[in-house]
């Protein structure tokens, strides 16, 4: 990665002068507009390529462009959501939201690699420029019999902010004088603003698709029930915003439930020696430089209220958030050998077996959050927990991982991801976590290992 980026940097003309930001990949909010935006600055680096639409092909959901000036992608293009009305008027008060995933970037190099598309992701994850007018539906939205979320009003929130849906900052200047002297560009980290604008637009509804007047969803304020879901970076965004969404809708009598996929990180206390090292890094580097420093991370309000300024960094960590401060009911799926979420732990020398053992402990702790969490007394029911041991990252986007792969509970019942959620949703306590080595999971061929 680095040699290629160095090569294109060497061939790039000198950028406009920067008067904000700092060394070592730092950035700043409200940077000078003399620093070029990412699309202009990287035009010569990346060349002209078509990145795809960023959504599954189809005509099930239709695009709605957000008009709120704060709700923008990395490159300043407007945020986007896709909508689909309920299958039948009797389901008009039921809603399901899905926050797309797709990793993050945080500094000059990682965001340049992302924009240029030299690795897994492309500039379609940083812009709405290439979005299609309509999109297909994944397993969560399928209207086949047996899918508990299929008949509801459906909303796909398009991911284009590279901040796991948490950012609030505009005009962040990225530069790295040590590695790339004289180079700089500007972009926006506005994931939270896209979430906020989408929810507010829907609450003020009805909302009609941009190019299809026959596709209209009712005002979200009429919702009896909202399912708030996301995978990977979208799971992180769903965690950050679940209580906020519930706060927006509770005055209207709406029941809100969360569904997090592929983003319940291992707790520091379950990692052993590596946990102390990661905690110090997260507190002293990641929080200071990235979460607070560049993203201006949106934080759960009750977590902020309970922690002094020196401990505010904890509110930016999903592992702390889901154990202690998400009080709206939620169900979570997390694979015990997820190399994507567990990458940092493995990089410190842990084996996959050690990772799986530690993760099983963490998932059990989160399932008991009602009795052990700092705000457990505010929770109305125990979280549902589903922990396969398949080395599969995302488990909501593909049919075989959503509705076919199983984990056996202690009583012998076989649960799919979808079936486990439905069982918990209907009121039964549910904690189904595999062992290490695996003895309960039936795994298809891995399709998303992070490798």
SULVEN-V654678 format. One line per field, one symbol per residue. ss: DSSP state (A for helix, B for strand, O for the rest). A space follows every 10 residues. Layout:
# SULVEN-V654678
ss = ???
This chain:
# SULVEN-V654678
ss = OAAAAAAAAA AOOOOOOOOO OOOOOOOOOO OOOOOOBAAA AOAAAAOOOO OOOOOOOOOO BBBBBOOOOO OBOOOOOBOB BBBBOOOOAA AOOBBBBBBO OOOOOOOAAA AAAAAAOOOO OOAAAOOOOO OOOBBOOOAA AOOOOOOOOO OOBBBBBOOO OOOOOOOOBB BBBBBBOOOB BBBBBBBBBO AAAAAAAAAA AAAOOOBBOO OOOOOBBOOA AAOOBBBBBB BOAAAAAAAA AAAAAAAAAA OOOOBBBBBB BOOOOOOAAA OOAAAAAAAA AAAAAAAAAA AAAAAOOOOO AAAAAAOOAA AAAAAAOAAA AAAAOOOOOB BBBOOOOOOO OOAAAAAOOO OAAAAAAAAA AAAAAAAOAA AAOOOAAAOO OOOBBBBOOO OOOOOOOOAA AAAOOBBBOO OOOBBBAAAA AAAAAOOOOO BBBOOOOOOO BBOOOOOOOO O
